[in-house]
């Protein structure tokens, strides 16, 4: 398993910050842009990437714990 860089964590602080930034972008951000330039879409893509990485890391840790490796 490749170690996850500290900047790619899926901690509770990141999740709270994600919600706050998403709400602020919704209220005060720019109008909806194309998917490549829209900050809300970019934020959601990063969140999905980190969530998948965290799920994979947890799954691998569970398998290691279960099999005793």
C-alpha positions as YAML, in Angstrom:
chain: A
units: angstrom
residues:
- id: 1
  name: UNK
  ca: [0.00, 0.00, 0.00]
- id: 2
  name: UNK
  ca: [1.28, 3.42, -0.92]
- id: 3
  name: UNK
  ca: [1.35, 5.77, 2.06]
- id: 4
  name: UNK
  ca: [-1.20, 8.56, 1.82]
- id: 5
  name: UNK
  ca: [0.37, 12.02, 1.94]
- id: 6
  name: UNK
  ca: [-0.71, 14.07, 4.94]
- id: 7
  name: UNK
  ca: [-2.23, 16.65, 2.59]
- id: 8
  name: UNK
  ca: [-4.60, 13.99, 1.17]
- id: 9
  name: UNK
  ca: [-6.19, 12.97, 4.44]
- id: 10
  name: UNK
  ca: [-9.94, 12.52, 4.86]
- id: 11
  name: UNK
  ca: [-10.05, 13.67, 8.47]
- id: 12
  name: UNK
  ca: [-13.03, 15.23, 10.18]
- id: 13
  name: UNK
  ca: [-11.33, 18.64, 9.86]
- id: 14
  name: UNK
  ca: [-11.11, 18.22, 6.08]
- id: 15
  name: UNK
  ca: [-14.75, 17.11, 5.87]
- id: 16
  name: UNK
  ca: [-15.94, 20.09, 7.92]
- id: 17
  name: UNK
  ca: [-13.80, 22.45, 5.83]
- id: 18
  name: UNK
  ca: [-15.20, 20.89, 2.65]
- id: 19
  name: UNK
  ca: [-18.78, 21.54, 3.76]
- id: 20
  name: UNK
  ca: [-17.98, 25.13, 4.76]
- id: 21
  name: UNK
  ca: [-16.19, 25.87, 1.46]
- id: 22
  name: UNK
  ca: [-18.99, 24.24, -0.53]
- id: 23
  name: UNK
  ca: [-21.62, 26.37, 1.22]
- id: 24
  name: UNK
  ca: [-19.54, 29.54, 0.78]
- id: 25
  name: UNK
  ca: [-19.01, 28.78, -2.91]
- id: 26
  name: UNK
  ca: [-22.72, 28.17, -3.28]
- id: 27
  name: UNK
  ca: [-23.63, 31.47, -1.63]
- id: 28
  name: UNK
  ca: [-20.79, 33.77, -2.71]
- id: 29
  name: UNK
  ca: [-19.02, 31.90, -5.50]
- id: 30
  name: UNK
  ca: [-19.17, 32.46, -9.22]
- id: 31
  name: UNK
  ca: [-22.01, 31.34, -11.43]
- id: 32
  name: UNK
  ca: [-21.85, 27.77, -12.66]
- id: 33
  name: UNK
  ca: [-19.04, 27.41, -15.15]
- id: 34
  name: UNK
  ca: [-18.03, 24.54, -17.40]
- id: 35
  name: UNK
  ca: [-16.98, 21.44, -15.38]
- id: 36
  name: UNK
  ca: [-13.27, 22.05, -15.91]
- id: 37
  name: UNK
  ca: [-13.32, 25.55, -14.43]
- id: 38
  name: UNK
  ca: [-16.17, 25.39, -11.91]
- id: 39
  name: UNK
  ca: [-14.73, 25.62, -8.36]
- id: 40
  name: UNK
  ca: [-17.66, 23.67, -6.87]
- id: 41
  name: UNK
  ca: [-17.16, 20.82, -9.34]
- id: 42
  name: UNK
  ca: [-13.42, 20.82, -8.66]
- id: 43
  name: UNK
  ca: [-14.05, 20.72, -4.91]
- id: 44
  name: UNK
  ca: [-16.49, 17.82, -5.32]
- id: 45
  name: UNK
  ca: [-14.02, 15.90, -7.52]
- id: 46
  name: UNK
  ca: [-11.28, 16.32, -4.91]
- id: 47
  name: UNK
  ca: [-13.68, 15.18, -2.17]
- id: 48
  name: UNK
  ca: [-14.66, 12.08, -4.15]
- id: 49
  name: UNK
  ca: [-10.98, 11.28, -4.80]
- id: 50
  name: UNK
  ca: [-10.05, 11.60, -1.13]
- id: 51
  name: UNK
  ca: [-13.08, 9.59, -0.06]
- id: 52
  name: UNK
  ca: [-12.20, 6.74, -2.45]
- id: 53
  name: UNK
  ca: [-8.60, 6.82, -1.25]
- id: 54
  name: UNK
  ca: [-9.73, 6.65, 2.38]
- id: 55
  name: UNK
  ca: [-12.13, 3.77, 1.66]
- id: 56
  name: UNK
  ca: [-9.37, 1.86, -0.11]
- id: 57
  name: UNK
  ca: [-6.95, 2.48, 2.76]
- id: 58
  name: UNK
  ca: [-9.52, 1.33, 5.33]
- id: 59
  name: UNK
  ca: [-10.40, -1.77, 3.27]
- id: 60
  name: UNK
  ca: [-6.73, -2.74, 3.00]
- id: 61
  name: UNK
  ca: [-6.19, -2.18, 6.73]
- id: 62
  name: UNK
  ca: [-9.23, -4.36, 7.50]
- id: 63
  name: UNK
  ca: [-7.94, -7.15, 5.28]
- id: 64
  name: UNK
  ca: [-4.50, -6.99, 6.89]
- id: 65
  name: UNK
  ca: [-6.09, -7.06, 10.35]
- id: 66
  name: UNK
  ca: [-8.40, -9.93, 9.41]
- id: 67
  name: UNK
  ca: [-5.69, -12.10, 7.89]
- id: 68
  name: UNK
  ca: [-3.11, -11.23, 10.54]
- id: 69
  name: UNK
  ca: [-0.46, -9.90, 8.18]
...
